[in-house]
């Protein structure tokens, strides 16, 4: 059986976490779509940013949603490849929703923390990993007020979730990607 998820690794060898990124809807089954927007894959491929630590872009080769069992297998492979590093899982839009679902489904994941950008929330979230959220004030898929309520609920559960509200709409991923890649280059 052909694997559904391929990997592209960028970045340096400095000690620190391995960032693993899940794309949004436009990348499913379409390598050209993976690089269509000024997003993490394109900024890394074009050499615009050079993270100091490894940065792995995952690409779902088919379907319209991330397969969580396959994602779990790939994350365990990455954990074995980098045994002395923590894994930081990142996702945008549909990839961000997959991060929520994954952390909810696999509590014993090798993932230590997550960043989720402009994603729809999932019902009955029970994950325990720290999450850094970026959400656009004019996001059409999930009102920022609902995201703030989610952050407040997680705080009551003593789960570390931070929210940065960004300017723009759902497609401001380039702005957020540049900010995060700048942080990762240091």
Secondary structure as UniProt FT lines:
FT   STRAND          5..10
FT   STRAND          18..22
FT   HELIX           25..27
FT   TURN            28..29
FT   HELIX           31..34
FT   HELIX           40..45
FT   TURN            46..47
FT   STRAND          55..60
FT   HELIX           68..81
FT   TURN            82..84
FT   STRAND          87..92
FT   HELIX           94..105
FT   TURN            107..108
FT   STRAND          111..117
FT   TURN            123..124
FT   STRAND          130..138
FT   HELIX           144..156
FT   TURN            157..158
FT   STRAND          161..169
FT   TURN            170..172
FT   HELIX           173..185
//
